[in-house]
Amino acid sequence: FLREIPIGKAGKVVGYDRALRGYKGKLLSMGLTPGTEFTVIRVAPLGDPVEIRVRGFHLSLRKQEADTLIVEEIDPKS
């Protein structure tokens, strides 16, 4: 889950959870396409929302939106 990536670490969008696909179009329109890299900027105390930096801008995602994303933590130096 996106909320499990530590603050300051980078991740990459791998895909979308089929059970929550109602948010897929919204996420795609925000630039969160498969292969897109991002950095976790901040997470609210209860995990909602999560702020990420993606494609040069900051984006806050609600819990349901964040849980729709299938992500993996990456090492941005590789």
mmCIF file of the N, C-alpha and C atoms, coordinates in Angstrom:
data_MODEL
# 
_entry.id   MODEL 
# 
loop_
_atom_site.group_PDB 
_atom_site.id 
_atom_site.type_symbol 
_atom_site.label_atom_id 
_atom_site.label_alt_id 
_atom_site.label_comp_id 
_atom_site.label_asym_id 
_atom_site.label_entity_id 
_atom_site.label_seq_id 
_atom_site.pdbx_PDB_ins_code 
_atom_site.Cartn_x 
_atom_site.Cartn_y 
_atom_site.Cartn_z 
_atom_site.occupancy 
_atom_site.B_iso_or_equiv 
_atom_site.pdbx_formal_charge 
_atom_site.auth_seq_id 
_atom_site.auth_comp_id 
_atom_site.auth_asym_id 
_atom_site.auth_atom_id 
_atom_site.pdbx_PDB_model_num 
ATOM 1   N N  . PHE A 1 1  ? 0.831   -1.197 0.000   1.00 0.00 ? 1  PHE A N  1 
ATOM 2   C CA . PHE A 1 1  ? 0.000   0.000  0.000   1.00 0.00 ? 1  PHE A CA 1 
ATOM 3   C C  . PHE A 1 1  ? 0.866   1.247  0.000   1.00 0.00 ? 1  PHE A C  1 
ATOM 4   N N  . LEU A 1 2  ? 0.362   2.296  -0.605  1.00 0.00 ? 2  LEU A N  1 
ATOM 5   C CA . LEU A 1 2  ? 1.053   3.573  -0.642  1.00 0.00 ? 2  LEU A CA 1 
ATOM 6   C C  . LEU A 1 2  ? 1.347   4.075  0.768   1.00 0.00 ? 2  LEU A C  1 
ATOM 7   N N  . ARG A 1 3  ? 0.400   3.888  1.682   1.00 0.00 ? 3  ARG A N  1 
ATOM 8   C CA . ARG A 1 3  ? 0.577   4.380  3.057   1.00 0.00 ? 3  ARG A CA 1 
ATOM 9   C C  . ARG A 1 3  ? 1.693   3.657  3.806   1.00 0.00 ? 3  ARG A C  1 
ATOM 10  N N  . GLU A 1 4  ? 2.195   2.552  3.285   1.00 0.00 ? 4  GLU A N  1 
ATOM 11  C CA . GLU A 1 4  ? 3.261   1.795  3.940   1.00 0.00 ? 4  GLU A CA 1 
ATOM 12  C C  . GLU A 1 4  ? 4.656   2.233  3.493   1.00 0.00 ? 4  GLU A C  1 
ATOM 13  N N  . ILE A 1 5  ? 4.745   3.070  2.464   1.00 0.00 ? 5  ILE A N  1 
ATOM 14  C CA . ILE A 1 5  ? 6.046   3.569  2.021   1.00 0.00 ? 5  ILE A CA 1 
ATOM 15  C C  . ILE A 1 5  ? 6.432   4.714  2.950   1.00 0.00 ? 5  ILE A C  1 
ATOM 16  N N  . PRO A 1 6  ? 7.625   4.660  3.540   1.00 0.00 ? 6  PRO A N  1 
ATOM 17  C CA . PRO A 1 6  ? 8.047   5.698  4.497   1.00 0.00 ? 6  PRO A CA 1 
ATOM 18  C C  . PRO A 1 6  ? 8.168   7.089  3.868   1.00 0.00 ? 6  PRO A C  1 
ATOM 19  N N  . ILE A 1 7  ? 7.973   8.104  4.682   1.00 0.00 ? 7  ILE A N  1 
ATOM 20  C CA . ILE A 1 7  ? 8.121   9.489  4.242   1.00 0.00 ? 7  ILE A CA 1 
ATOM 21  C C  . ILE A 1 7  ? 9.534   9.691  3.711   1.00 0.00 ? 7  ILE A C  1 
ATOM 22  N N  . GLY A 1 8  ? 9.635   10.359 2.563   1.00 0.00 ? 8  GLY A N  1 
ATOM 23  C CA . GLY A 1 8  ? 10.918  10.642 1.941   1.00 0.00 ? 8  GLY A CA 1 
ATOM 24  C C  . GLY A 1 8  ? 11.393  9.568  0.974   1.00 0.00 ? 8  GLY A C  1 
ATOM 25  N N  . LYS A 1 9  ? 10.719  8.425  0.951   1.00 0.00 ? 9  LYS A N  1 
ATOM 26  C CA . LYS A 1 9  ? 11.094  7.328  0.059   1.00 0.00 ? 9  LYS A CA 1 
ATOM 27  C C  . LYS A 1 9  ? 10.335  7.427  -1.251  1.00 0.00 ? 9  LYS A C  1 
ATOM 28  N N  . ALA A 1 10 ? 10.909  6.820  -2.268  1.00 0.00 ? 10 ALA A N  1 
ATOM 29  C CA . ALA A 1 10 ? 10.309  6.838  -3.606  1.00 0.00 ? 10 ALA A CA 1 
ATOM 30  C C  . ALA A 1 10 ? 9.544   5.545  -3.867  1.00 0.00 ? 10 ALA A C  1 
ATOM 31  N N  . GLY A 1 11 ? 8.566   5.652  -4.734  1.00 0.00 ? 11 GLY A N  1 
ATOM 32  C CA . GLY A 1 11 ? 7.792   4.483  -5.138  1.00 0.00 ? 11 GLY A CA 1 
ATOM 33  C C  . GLY A 1 11 ? 7.429   4.591  -6.607  1.00 0.00 ? 11 GLY A C  1 
ATOM 34  N N  . LYS A 1 12 ? 6.822   3.531  -7.108  1.00 0.00 ? 12 LYS A N  1 
ATOM 35  C CA . LYS A 1 12 ? 6.413   3.479  -8.509  1.00 0.00 ? 12 LYS A CA 1 
ATOM 36  C C  . LYS A 1 12 ? 5.037   2.832  -8.578  1.00 0.00 ? 12 LYS A C  1 
ATOM 37  N N  . VAL A 1 13 ? 4.164   3.393  -9.412  1.00 0.00 ? 13 VAL A N  1 
ATOM 38  C CA . VAL A 1 13 ? 2.838   2.824  -9.634  1.00 0.00 ? 13 VAL A CA 1 
ATOM 39  C C  . VAL A 1 13 ? 2.996   1.571  -10.479 1.00 0.00 ? 13 VAL A C  1 
ATOM 40  N N  . VAL A 1 14 ? 2.466   0.441  -9.984  1.00 0.00 ? 14 VAL A N  1 
ATOM 41  C CA . VAL A 1 14 ? 2.537   -0.825 -10.700 1.00 0.00 ? 14 VAL A CA 1 
ATOM 42  C C  . VAL A 1 14 ? 1.203   -1.136 -11.370 1.00 0.00 ? 14 VAL A C  1 
ATOM 43  N N  . GLY A 1 15 ? 0.102   -0.776 -10.722 1.00 0.00 ? 15 GLY A N  1 
ATOM 44  C CA . GLY A 1 15 ? -1.221  -1.057 -11.268 1.00 0.00 ? 15 GLY A CA 1 
ATOM 45  C C  . GLY A 1 15 ? -2.303  -0.567 -10.328 1.00 0.00 ? 15 GLY A C  1 
ATOM 46  N N  . TYR A 1 16 ? -3.495  -1.147 -10.467 1.00 0.00 ? 16 TYR A N  1 
ATOM 47  C CA . TYR A 1 16 ? -4.662  -0.721 -9.709  1.00 0.00 ? 16 TYR A CA 1 
ATOM 48  C C  . TYR A 1 16 ? -5.392  -1.928 -9.153  1.00 0.00 ? 16 TYR A C  1 
ATOM 49  N N  . ASP A 1 17 ? -5.934  -1.793 -7.952  1.00 0.00 ? 17 ASP A N  1 
ATOM 50  C CA . ASP A 1 17 ? -6.724  -2.845 -7.323  1.00 0.00 ? 17 ASP A CA 1 
ATOM 51  C C  . ASP A 1 17 ? -8.071  -2.924 -8.046  1.00 0.00 ? 17 ASP A C  1 
ATOM 52  N N  . ARG A 1 18 ? -8.416  -4.084 -8.535  1.00 0.00 ? 18 ARG A N  1 
ATOM 53  C CA . ARG A 1 18 ? -9.670  -4.243 -9.304  1.00 0.00 ? 18 ARG A CA 1 
ATOM 54  C C  . ARG A 1 18 ? -10.911 -3.999 -8.460  1.00 0.00 ? 18 ARG A C  1 
ATOM 55  N N  . ALA A 1 19 ? -10.837 -4.315 -7.174  1.00 0.00 ? 19 ALA A N  1 
ATOM 56  C CA . ALA A 1 19 ? -12.004 -4.144 -6.302  1.00 0.00 ? 19 ALA A CA 1 
ATOM 57  C C  . ALA A 1 19 ? -12.356 -2.662 -6.125  1.00 0.00 ? 19 ALA A C  1 
ATOM 58  N N  . LEU A 1 20 ? -11.387 -1.778 -6.310  1.00 0.00 ? 20 LEU A N  1 
ATOM 59  C CA . LEU A 1 20 ? -11.597 -0.345 -6.106  1.00 0.00 ? 20 LEU A CA 1 
ATOM 60  C C  . LEU A 1 20 ? -11.454 0.440  -7.401  1.00 0.00 ? 20 LEU A C  1 
ATOM 61  N N  . ARG A 1 21 ? -11.738 -0.174 -8.521  1.00 0.00 ? 21 ARG A N  1 
ATOM 62  C CA . ARG A 1 21 ? -11.455 0.449  -9.814  1.00 0.00 ? 21 ARG A CA 1 
ATOM 63  C C  . ARG A 1 21 ? -12.278 1.697  -10.108 1.00 0.00 ? 21 ARG A C  1 
ATOM 64  N N  . GLY A 1 22 ? -13.273 2.010  -9.278  1.00 0.00 ? 22 GLY A N  1 
ATOM 65  C CA . GLY A 1 22 ? -14.040 3.239  -9.477  1.00 0.00 ? 22 GLY A CA 1 
ATOM 66  C C  . GLY A 1 22 ? -13.167 4.480  -9.415  1.00 0.00 ? 22 GLY A C  1 
ATOM 67  N N  . TYR A 1 23 ? -12.039 4.376  -8.737  1.00 0.00 ? 23 TYR A N  1 
ATOM 68  C CA . TYR A 1 23 ? -11.118 5.505  -8.622  1.00 0.00 ? 23 TYR A CA 1 
ATOM 69  C C  . TYR A 1 23 ? -10.073 5.521  -9.733  1.00 0.00 ? 23 TYR A C  1 
ATOM 70  N N  . LYS A 1 24 ? -9.990  4.475  -10.528 1.00 0.00 ? 24 LYS A N  1 
ATOM 71  C CA . LYS A 1 24 ? -8.930  4.351  -11.520 1.00 0.00 ? 24 LYS A CA 1 
ATOM 72  C C  . LYS A 1 24 ? -8.898  5.533  -12.496 1.00 0.00 ? 24 LYS A C  1 
ATOM 73  N N  . GLY A 1 25 ? -10.022 5.918  -13.036 1.00 0.00 ? 25 GLY A N  1 
ATOM 74  C CA . GLY A 1 25 ? -10.073 7.032  -13.983 1.00 0.00 ? 25 GLY A CA 1 
ATOM 75  C C  . GLY A 1 25 ? -9.594  8.333  -13.362 1.00 0.00 ? 25 GLY A C  1 
ATOM 76  N N  . LYS A 1 26 ? -9.974  8.553  -12.126 1.00 0.00 ? 26 LYS A N  1 
ATOM 77  C CA . LYS A 1 26 ? -9.549  9.761  -11.424 1.00 0.00 ? 26 LYS A CA 1 
ATOM 78  C C  . LYS A 1 26 ? -8.033  9.767  -11.236 1.00 0.00 ? 26 LYS A C  1 
ATOM 79  N N  . LEU A 1 27 ? -7.484  8.621  -10.838 1.00 0.00 ? 27 LEU A N  1 
ATOM 80  C CA . LEU A 1 27 ? -6.036  8.521  -10.630 1.00 0.00 ? 27 LEU A CA 1 
ATOM 81  C C  . LEU A 1 27 ? -5.276  8.690  -11.945 1.00 0.00 ? 27 LEU A C  1 
ATOM 82  N N  . LEU A 1 28 ? -5.786  8.101  -13.012 1.00 0.00 ? 28 LEU A N  1 
ATOM 83  C CA . LEU A 1 28 ? -5.152  8.257  -14.329 1.00 0.00 ? 28 LEU A CA 1 
ATOM 84  C C  . LEU A 1 28 ? -5.138  9.721  -14.749 1.00 0.00 ? 28 LEU A C  1 
ATOM 85  N N  . SER A 1 29 ? -6.240  10.427 -14.518 1.00 0.00 ? 29 SER A N  1 
ATOM 86  C CA . SER A 1 29 ? -6.315  11.838 -14.909 1.00 0.00 ? 29 SER A CA 1 
ATOM 87  C C  . SER A 1 29 ? -5.379  12.711 -14.079 1.00 0.00 ? 29 SER A C  1 
ATOM 88  N N  . MET A 1 30 ? -4.984  12.238 -12.897 1.00 0.00 ? 30 MET A N  1 
ATOM 89  C CA . MET A 1 30 ? -4.034  12.968 -12.052 1.00 0.00 ? 30 MET A CA 1 
ATOM 90  C C  . MET A 1 30 ? -2.586  12.612 -12.396 1.00 0.00 ? 30 MET A C  1 
ATOM 91  N N  . GLY A 1 31 ? -2.386  11.766 -13.413 1.00 0.00 ? 31 GLY A N  1 
ATOM 92  C CA . GLY A 1 31 ? -1.042  11.435 -13.857 1.00 0.00 ? 31 GLY A CA 1 
ATOM 93  C C  . GLY A 1 31 ? -0.443  10.203 -13.210 1.00 0.00 ? 31 GLY A C  1 
ATOM 94  N N  . LEU A 1 32 ? -1.229  9.451  -12.455 1.00 0.00 ? 32 LEU A N  1 
ATOM 95  C CA . LEU A 1 32 ? -0.727  8.248  -11.785 1.00 0.00 ? 32 LEU A CA 1 
ATOM 96  C C  . LEU A 1 32 ? -0.913  7.021  -12.678 1.00 0.00 ? 32 LEU A C  1 
ATOM 97  N N  . THR A 1 33 ? -0.170  7.012  -13.764 1.00 0.00 ? 33 THR A N  1 
ATOM 98  C CA . THR A 1 33 ? -0.217  5.907  -14.716 1.00 0.00 ? 33 THR A CA 1 
ATOM 99  C C  . THR A 1 33 ? 0.828   4.860  -14.336 1.00 0.00 ? 33 THR A C  1 
ATOM 100 N N  . PRO A 1 34 ? 0.648   3.612  -14.746 1.00 0.00 ? 34 PRO A N  1 
ATOM 101 C CA . PRO A 1 34 ? 1.647   2.579  -14.423 1.00 0.00 ? 34 PRO A CA 1 
ATOM 102 C C  . PRO A 1 34 ? 3.043   2.996  -14.874 1.00 0.00 ? 34 PRO A C  1 
ATOM 103 N N  . GLY A 1 35 ? 4.014   2.802  -13.982 1.00 0.00 ? 35 GLY A N  1 
ATOM 104 C CA . GLY A 1 35 ? 5.390   3.166  -14.255 1.00 0.00 ? 35 GLY A CA 1 
ATOM 105 C C  . GLY A 1 35 ? 5.778   4.538  -13.728 1.00 0.00 ? 35 GLY A C  1 
ATOM 106 N N  . THR A 1 36 ? 4.786   5.331  -13.321 1.00 0.00 ? 36 THR A N  1 
ATOM 107 C CA . THR A 1 36 ? 5.060   6.668  -12.802 1.00 0.00 ? 36 THR A CA 1 
ATOM 108 C C  . THR A 1 36 ? 5.722   6.581  -11.428 1.00 0.00 ? 36 THR A C  1 
ATOM 109 N N  . GLU A 1 37 ? 6.815   7.329  -11.267 1.00 0.00 ? 37 GLU A N  1 
ATOM 110 C CA . GLU A 1 37 ? 7.513   7.359  -9.991  1.00 0.00 ? 37 GLU A CA 1 
ATOM 111 C C  . GLU A 1 37 ? 7.047   8.556  -9.172  1.00 0.00 ? 37 GLU A C  1 
ATOM 112 N N  . PHE A 1 38 ? 7.090   8.412  -7.852  1.00 0.00 ? 38 PHE A N  1 
ATOM 113 C CA . PHE A 1 38 ? 6.650   9.459  -6.938  1.00 0.00 ? 38 PHE A CA 1 
ATOM 114 C C  . PHE A 1 38 ? 7.480   9.384  -5.660  1.00 0.00 ? 38 PHE A C  1 
ATOM 115 N N  . THR A 1 39 ? 7.384   10.422 -4.838  1.00 0.00 ? 39 THR A N  1 
ATOM 116 C CA . THR A 1 39 ? 8.027   10.450 -3.530  1.00 0.00 ? 39 THR A CA 1 
ATOM 117 C C  . THR A 1 39 ? 6.974   10.770 -2.485  1.00 0.00 ? 39 THR A C  1 
ATOM 118 N N  . VAL A 1 40 ? 6.979   10.043 -1.386  1.00 0.00 ? 40 VAL A N  1 
ATOM 119 C CA . VAL A 1 40 ? 6.039   10.302 -0.294  1.00 0.00 ? 40 VAL A CA 1 
ATOM 120 C C  . VAL A 1 40 ? 6.552   11.517 0.480   1.00 0.00 ? 40 VAL A C  1 
ATOM 121 N N  . ILE A 1 41 ? 5.732   12.546 0.580   1.00 0.00 ? 41 ILE A N  1 
ATOM 122 C CA . ILE A 1 41 ? 6.101   13.796 1.246   1.00 0.00 ? 41 ILE A CA 1 
ATOM 123 C C  . ILE A 1 41 ? 5.641   13.789 2.700   1.00 0.00 ? 41 ILE A C  1 
ATOM 124 N N  . ARG A 1 42 ? 4.387   13.399 2.916   1.00 0.00 ? 42 ARG A N  1 
ATOM 125 C CA . ARG A 1 42 ? 3.856   13.409 4.286   1.00 0.00 ? 42 ARG A CA 1 
ATOM 126 C C  . ARG A 1 42 ? 2.627   12.521 4.362   1.00 0.00 ? 42 ARG A C  1 
ATOM 127 N N  . VAL A 1 43 ? 2.410   11.976 5.566   1.00 0.00 ? 43 VAL A N  1 
ATOM 128 C CA . VAL A 1 43 ? 1.246   11.137 5.833   1.00 0.00 ? 43 VAL A CA 1 
ATOM 129 C C  . VAL A 1 43 ? 0.568   11.682 7.082   1.00 0.00 ? 43 VAL A C  1 
ATOM 130 N N  . ALA A 1 44 ? -0.732  11.900 7.021   1.00 0.00 ? 44 ALA A N  1 
ATOM 131 C CA . ALA A 1 44 ? -1.472  12.389 8.187   1.00 0.00 ? 44 ALA A CA 1 
ATOM 132 C C  . ALA A 1 44 ? -1.416  11.341 9.300   1.00 0.00 ? 44 ALA A C  1 
ATOM 133 N N  . PRO A 1 45 ? -1.604  11.757 10.552  1.00 0.00 ? 45 PRO A N  1 
ATOM 134 C CA . PRO A 1 45 ? -1.476  10.839 11.689  1.00 0.00 ? 45 PRO A CA 1 
ATOM 135 C C  . PRO A 1 45 ? -2.293  9.543  11.572  1.00 0.00 ? 45 PRO A C  1 
ATOM 136 N N  . LEU A 1 46 ? -3.455  9.603  10.996  1.00 0.00 ? 46 LEU A N  1 
ATOM 137 C CA . LEU A 1 46 ? -4.276  8.400  10.849  1.00 0.00 ? 46 LEU A CA 1 
ATOM 138 C C  . LEU A 1 46 ? -4.169  7.799  9.446   1.00 0.00 ? 46 LEU A C  1 
ATOM 139 N N  . GLY A 1 47 ? -3.197  8.273  8.670   1.00 0.00 ? 47 GLY A N  1 
ATOM 140 C CA . GLY A 1 47 ? -2.969  7.722  7.335   1.00 0.00 ? 47 GLY A CA 1 
ATOM 141 C C  . GLY A 1 47 ? -3.859  8.275  6.254   1.00 0.00 ? 47 GLY A C  1 
ATOM 142 N N  . ASP A 1 48 ? -4.598  9.336  6.555   1.00 0.00 ? 48 ASP A N  1 
ATOM 143 C CA . ASP A 1 48 ? -5.537  9.890  5.588   1.00 0.00 ? 48 ASP A CA 1 
ATOM 144 C C  . ASP A 1 48 ? -5.547  11.403 5.711   1.00 0.00 ? 48 ASP A C  1 
ATOM 145 N N  . PRO A 1 49 ? -5.059  12.162 4.756   1.00 0.00 ? 49 PRO A N  1 
ATOM 146 C CA . PRO A 1 49 ? -4.560  11.779 3.442   1.00 0.00 ? 49 PRO A CA 1 
ATOM 147 C C  . PRO A 1 49 ? -3.048  11.520 3.435   1.00 0.00 ? 49 PRO A C  1 
ATOM 148 N N  . VAL A 1 50 ? -2.575  11.107 2.253   1.00 0.00 ? 50 VAL A N  1 
ATOM 149 C CA . VAL A 1 50 ? -1.155  10.907 1.982   1.00 0.00 ? 50 VAL A CA 1 
ATOM 150 C C  . VAL A 1 50 ? -0.771  11.934 0.921   1.00 0.00 ? 50 VAL A C  1 
ATOM 151 N N  . GLU A 1 51 ? 0.321   12.655 1.158   1.00 0.00 ? 51 GLU A N  1 
ATOM 152 C CA . GLU A 1 51 ? 0.784   13.634 0.172   1.00 0.00 ? 51 GLU A CA 1 
ATOM 153 C C  . GLU A 1 51 ? 2.012   13.080 -0.533  1.00 0.00 ? 51 GLU A C  1 
ATOM 154 N N  . ILE A 1 52 ? 1.972   13.110 -1.872  1.00 0.00 ? 52 ILE A N  1 
ATOM 155 C CA . ILE A 1 52 ? 3.107   12.638 -2.667  1.00 0.00 ? 52 ILE A CA 1 
ATOM 156 C C  . ILE A 1 52 ? 3.527   13.732 -3.639  1.00 0.00 ? 52 ILE A C  1 
ATOM 157 N N  . ARG A 1 53 ? 4.782   13.646 -4.108  1.00 0.00 ? 53 ARG A N  1 
ATOM 158 C CA . ARG A 1 53 ? 5.252   14.517 -5.183  1.00 0.00 ? 53 ARG A CA 1 
ATOM 159 C C  . ARG A 1 53 ? 5.350   13.635 -6.419  1.00 0.00 ? 53 ARG A C  1 
ATOM 160 N N  . VAL A 1 54 ? 4.615   14.019 -7.450  1.00 0.00 ? 54 VAL A N  1 
ATOM 161 C CA . VAL A 1 54 ? 4.567   13.240 -8.680  1.00 0.00 ? 54 VAL A CA 1 
ATOM 162 C C  . VAL A 1 54 ? 4.552   14.200 -9.862  1.00 0.00 ? 54 VAL A C  1 
ATOM 163 N N  . ARG A 1 55 ? 5.401   13.929 -10.833 1.00 0.00 ? 55 ARG A N  1 
ATOM 164 C CA . ARG A 1 55 ? 5.470   14.747 -12.059 1.00 0.00 ? 55 ARG A CA 1 
ATOM 165 C C  . ARG A 1 55 ? 5.646   16.241 -11.762 1.00 0.00 ? 55 ARG A C  1 
ATOM 166 N N  . GLY A 1 56 ? 6.380   16.556 -10.678 1.00 0.00 ? 56 GLY A N  1 
ATOM 167 C CA . GLY A 1 56 ? 6.693   17.944 -10.366 1.00 0.00 ? 56 GLY A CA 1 
ATOM 168 C C  . GLY A 1 56 ? 5.653   18.688 -9.543  1.00 0.00 ? 56 GLY A C  1 
ATOM 169 N N  . PHE A 1 57 ? 4.586   18.031 -9.114  1.00 0.00 ? 57 PHE A N  1 
ATOM 170 C CA . PHE A 1 57 ? 3.606   18.713 -8.269  1.00 0.00 ? 57 PHE A CA 1 
ATOM 171 C C  . PHE A 1 57 ? 3.256   17.841 -7.068  1.00 0.00 ? 57 PHE A C  1 
ATOM 172 N N  . HIS A 1 58 ? 2.664   18.472 -6.049  1.00 0.00 ? 58 HIS A N  1 
ATOM 173 C CA . HIS A 1 58 ? 2.254   17.754 -4.847  1.00 0.00 ? 58 HIS A CA 1 
ATOM 174 C C  . HIS A 1 58 ? 0.795   17.348 -4.995  1.00 0.00 ? 58 HIS A C  1 
ATOM 175 N N  . LEU A 1 59 ? 0.492   16.141 -4.578  1.00 0.00 ? 59 LEU A N  1 
ATOM 176 C CA . LEU A 1 59 ? -0.839  15.576 -4.715  1.00 0.00 ? 59 LEU A CA 1 
ATOM 177 C C  . LEU A 1 59 ? -1.222  14.894 -3.410  1.00 0.00 ? 59 LEU A C  1 
ATOM 178 N N  . SER A 1 60 ? -2.391  15.219 -2.886  1.00 0.00 ? 60 SER A N  1 
ATOM 179 C CA . SER A 1 60 ? -2.892  14.554 -1.679  1.00 0.00 ? 60 SER A CA 1 
ATOM 180 C C  . SER A 1 60 ? -3.956  13.542 -2.074  1.00 0.00 ? 60 SER A C  1 
ATOM 181 N N  . LEU A 1 61 ? -3.806  12.335 -1.562  1.00 0.00 ? 61 LEU A N  1 
ATOM 182 C CA . LEU A 1 61 ? -4.747  11.255 -1.874  1.00 0.00 ? 61 LEU A CA 1 
ATOM 183 C C  . LEU A 1 61 ? -5.455  10.798 -0.609  1.00 0.00 ? 61 LEU A C  1 
ATOM 184 N N  . ARG A 1 62 ? -6.758  10.646 -0.696  1.00 0.00 ? 62 ARG A N  1 
ATOM 185 C CA . ARG A 1 62 ? -7.540  10.094 0.407   1.00 0.00 ? 62 ARG A CA 1 
ATOM 186 C C  . ARG A 1 62 ? -7.251  8.607  0.528   1.00 0.00 ? 62 ARG A C  1 
ATOM 187 N N  . LYS A 1 63 ? -7.627  8.019  1.644   1.00 0.00 ? 63 LYS A N  1 
ATOM 188 C CA . LYS A 1 63 ? -7.341  6.609  1.917   1.00 0.00 ? 63 LYS A CA 1 
ATOM 189 C C  . LYS A 1 63 ? -7.854  5.696  0.796   1.00 0.00 ? 63 LYS A C  1 
ATOM 190 N N  . GLN A 1 64 ? -9.088  5.896  0.348   1.00 0.00 ? 64 GLN A N  1 
ATOM 191 C CA . GLN A 1 64 ? -9.658  5.032  -0.691  1.00 0.00 ? 64 GLN A CA 1 
ATOM 192 C C  . GLN A 1 64 ? -8.891  5.156  -2.003  1.00 0.00 ? 64 GLN A C  1 
ATOM 193 N N  . GLU A 1 65 ? -8.482  6.371  -2.339  1.00 0.00 ? 65 GLU A N  1 
ATOM 194 C CA . GLU A 1 65 ? -7.714  6.581  -3.567  1.00 0.00 ? 65 GLU A CA 1 
ATOM 195 C C  . GLU A 1 65 ? -6.338  5.922  -3.455  1.00 0.00 ? 65 GLU A C  1 
ATOM 196 N N  . ALA A 1 66 ? -5.672  6.149  -2.318  1.00 0.00 ? 66 ALA A N  1 
ATOM 197 C CA . ALA A 1 66 ? -4.340  5.574  -2.101  1.00 0.00 ? 66 ALA A CA 1 
ATOM 198 C C  . ALA A 1 66 ? -4.390  4.046  -2.122  1.00 0.00 ? 66 ALA A C  1 
ATOM 199 N N  . ASP A 1 67 ? -5.439  3.472  -1.540  1.00 0.00 ? 67 ASP A N  1 
ATOM 200 C CA . ASP A 1 67 ? -5.550  2.013  -1.480  1.00 0.00 ? 67 ASP A CA 1 
ATOM 201 C C  . ASP A 1 67 ? -5.848  1.390  -2.839  1.00 0.00 ? 67 ASP A C  1 
ATOM 202 N N  . THR A 1 68 ? -6.318  2.188  -3.792  1.00 0.00 ? 68 THR A N  1 
ATOM 203 C CA . THR A 1 68 ? -6.571  1.694  -5.141  1.00 0.00 ? 68 THR A CA 1 
ATOM 204 C C  . THR A 1 68 ? -5.265  1.401  -5.877  1.00 0.00 ? 68 THR A C  1 
ATOM 205 N N  . LEU A 1 69 ? -4.214  2.164  -5.548  1.00 0.00 ? 69 LEU A N  1 
ATOM 206 C CA . LEU A 1 69 ? -2.931  2.016  -6.224  1.00 0.00 ? 69 LEU A CA 1 
ATOM 207 C C  . LEU A 1 69 ? -2.168  0.792  -5.741  1.00 0.00 ? 69 LEU A C  1 
ATOM 208 N N  . ILE A 1 70 ? -1.619  0.043  -6.677  1.00 0.00 ? 70 ILE A N  1 
ATOM 209 C CA . ILE A 1 70 ? -0.663  -1.018 -6.363  1.00 0.00 ? 70 ILE A CA 1 
ATOM 210 C C  . ILE A 1 70 ? 0.698   -0.407 -6.657  1.00 0.00 ? 70 ILE A C  1 
ATOM 211 N N  . VAL A 1 71 ? 1.510   -0.286 -5.612  1.00 0.00 ? 71 VAL A N  1 
ATOM 212 C CA . VAL A 1 71 ? 2.800   0.400  -5.731  1.00 0.00 ? 71 VAL A CA 1 
ATOM 213 C C  . VAL A 1 71 ? 3.920   -0.480 -5.204  1.00 0.00 ? 71 VAL A C  1 
ATOM 214 N N  . GLU A 1 72 ? 5.146   -0.088 -5.544  1.00 0.00 ? 72 GLU A N  1 
ATOM 215 C CA . GLU A 1 72 ? 6.319   -0.735 -4.977  1.00 0.00 ? 72 GLU A CA 1 
ATOM 216 C C  . GLU A 1 72 ? 7.326   0.345  -4.614  1.00 0.00 ? 72 GLU A C  1 
ATOM 217 N N  . GLU A 1 73 ? 8.034   0.127  -3.522  1.00 0.00 ? 73 GLU A N  1 
ATOM 218 C CA . GLU A 1 73 ? 9.082   1.061  -3.133  1.00 0.00 ? 73 GLU A CA 1 
ATOM 219 C C  . GLU A 1 73 ? 10.279  0.836  -4.049  1.00 0.00 ? 73 GLU A C  1 
ATOM 220 N N  . ILE A 1 74 ? 10.909  1.928  -4.441  1.00 0.00 ? 74 ILE A N  1 
ATOM 221 C CA . ILE A 1 74 ? 12.066  1.829  -5.344  1.00 0.00 ? 74 ILE A CA 1 
ATOM 222 C C  . ILE A 1 74 ? 13.243  2.607  -4.771  1.00 0.00 ? 74 ILE A C  1 
ATOM 223 N N  . ASP A 1 75 ? 14.403  2.330  -5.298  1.00 0.00 ? 75 ASP A N  1 
ATOM 224 C CA . ASP A 1 75 ? 15.604  3.099  -4.979  1.00 0.00 ? 75 ASP A CA 1 
ATOM 225 C C  . ASP A 1 75 ? 15.801  4.051  -6.152  1.00 0.00 ? 75 ASP A C  1 
ATOM 226 N N  . PRO A 1 76 ? 15.577  5.357  -5.948  1.00 0.00 ? 76 PRO A N  1 
ATOM 227 C CA . PRO A 1 76 ? 15.638  6.287  -7.067  1.00 0.00 ? 76 PRO A CA 1 
ATOM 228 C C  . PRO A 1 76 ? 17.008  6.396  -7.718  1.00 0.00 ? 76 PRO A C  1 
ATOM 229 N N  . LYS A 1 77 ? 18.046  5.879  -7.083  1.00 0.00 ? 77 LYS A N  1 
ATOM 230 C CA . LYS A 1 77 ? 19.388  5.944  -7.649  1.00 0.00 ? 77 LYS A CA 1 
ATOM 231 C C  . LYS A 1 77 ? 19.622  4.860  -8.706  1.00 0.00 ? 77 LYS A C  1 
ATOM 232 N N  . SER A 1 78 ? 18.717  3.849  -8.755  1.00 0.00 ? 78 SER A N  1 
ATOM 233 C CA . SER A 1 78 ? 18.930  2.758  -9.716  1.00 0.00 ? 78 SER A CA 1 
ATOM 234 C C  . SER A 1 78 ? 18.345  3.099  -11.066 1.00 0.00 ? 78 SER A C  1 
# 
